[in-house]
Amino acid sequence: MLVNRRVADAAAFAVTPDDRRGAALAVEHLVELGHRRIAHLGGPPELSPAADRRLGFGAAISAAGVDDNPSLVAWAETFAEDAGIAPMHTLLNYGGRFTAIVAANDMLALDCFDALRAAGLSCPSDVSVIGFNDMPFAERIQPPLTTIRHSPYEMGRQAAELLLEQLADPAALPRTVVLSPTLVRRASTSAPPRAR
């Protein structure tokens, strides 16, 4: 039983958010605000959430007619605190100018805030930031973080149901339950500087 993960080409029971759709919601929100130079700080690409969020980001960027520039994509080695600092410095120093960034989770979004401050930039005045997961602290930081929400409670509930199905019928075929995410708009996103 996998929760918040899936394994490609493997038959397993899994419950996961629709990571591709979540990343697309983030991009669509930024494009609606007027952003055209949008960066992506991804998590470890070997993990399904990071890979799917990158795919969703790229598809949404292309659908919006915005250039999916590889120099505006960087990867963190983990989803943990401080893992996004070095890749953010790479984006800021070598990625070119961007006005928004979609981080693969809220911890990496915090690293975006720190790296932007260290570079003399502010959020959202200079760069808008969106996270993913809507962790409990997301609305308490400054500025409150715009993020993609999925329900850990619902993932746990669905996983328990799948486990009960397996216990009742050990021959049951594995399946994946995919949960719909939502965009939570807070103060870390605004129109790009030139549009104000």
ChimeraX attribute file (.defattr): number of C-alpha atoms within 10 A of each C-alpha:
attribute: neighborCount
match mode: 1-to-1
recipient: residues
	/A:1	16
	/A:2	13
	/A:3	17
	/A:4	18
	/A:5	17
	/A:6	19
	/A:7	13
	/A:8	9
	/A:9	6
	/A:10	8
	/A:11	12
	/A:12	15
	/A:13	20
	/A:14	22
	/A:15	25
	/A:16	25
	/A:17	23
	/A:18	20
	/A:19	30
	/A:20	21
	/A:21	22
	/A:22	26
	/A:23	32
	/A:24	24
	/A:25	21
	/A:26	27
	/A:27	28
	/A:28	19
	/A:29	18
	/A:30	25
	/A:31	21
	/A:32	12
	/A:33	15
	/A:34	17
	/A:35	24
	/A:36	20
	/A:37	20
	/A:38	25
	/A:39	29
	/A:40	28
	/A:41	27
	/A:42	27
	/A:43	26
	/A:44	17
	/A:45	16
	/A:46	10
	/A:47	14
	/A:48	18
	/A:49	23
	/A:50	25
	/A:51	18
	/A:52	20
	/A:53	27
	/A:54	26
	/A:55	17
	/A:56	22
	/A:57	29
	/A:58	23
	/A:59	18
	/A:60	22
	/A:61	22
	/A:62	12
	/A:63	12
	/A:64	14
	/A:65	11
	/A:66	15
	/A:67	14
	/A:68	19
	/A:69	15
	/A:70	11
	/A:71	13
	/A:72	22
	/A:73	21
	/A:74	20
	/A:75	23
	/A:76	22
	/A:77	14
	/A:78	17
	/A:79	19
	/A:80	14
	/A:81	13
	/A:82	17
	/A:83	18
	/A:84	28
	/A:85	21
	/A:86	16
	/A:87	22
	/A:88	29
	/A:89	17
	/A:90	16
	/A:91	22
	/A:92	17
	/A:93	11
	/A:94	11
	/A:95	17
	/A:96	13
	/A:97	14
	/A:98	18
	/A:99	24
	/A:100	27
	/A:101	27
	/A:102	30
	/A:103	32
	/A:104	33
	/A:105	24
	/A:106	27
	/A:107	22
	/A:108	29
	/A:109	28
	/A:110	23
	/A:111	22
	/A:112	28
	/A:113	24
	/A:114	19
	/A:115	21
	/A:116	19
	/A:117	12
	/A:118	11
	/A:119	12
	/A:120	9
	/A:121	14
	/A:122	17
	/A:123	22
	/A:124	19
	/A:125	15
	/A:126	19
	/A:127	25
	/A:128	28
	/A:129	30
	/A:130	32
	/A:131	29
	/A:132	29
	/A:133	23
	/A:134	21
	/A:135	17
	/A:136	8
	/A:137	11
	/A:138	21
	/A:139	18
	/A:140	9
	/A:141	10
	/A:142	12
	/A:143	17
	/A:144	15
	/A:145	29
	/A:146	27
	/A:147	32
	/A:148	26
	/A:149	18
	/A:150	22
	/A:151	16
	/A:152	16
	/A:153	9
	/A:154	14
	/A:155	20
	/A:156	15
	/A:157	13
	/A:158	19
	/A:159	22
	/A:160	14
	/A:161	12
	/A:162	21
	/A:163	16
	/A:164	12
	/A:165	14
	/A:166	16
	/A:167	11
	/A:168	10
	/A:169	10
	/A:170	10
	/A:171	9
	/A:172	12
	/A:173	11
	/A:174	13
	/A:175	13
	/A:176	18
	/A:177	15
	/A:178	15
	/A:179	18
	/A:180	13
	/A:181	20
	/A:182	19
	/A:183	22
	/A:184	18
	/A:185	17
	/A:186	15
	/A:187	16
	/A:188	25
	/A:189	26
	/A:190	26
	/A:191	20
	/A:192	22
	/A:193	14
	/A:194	9
	/A:195	9
	/A:196	8
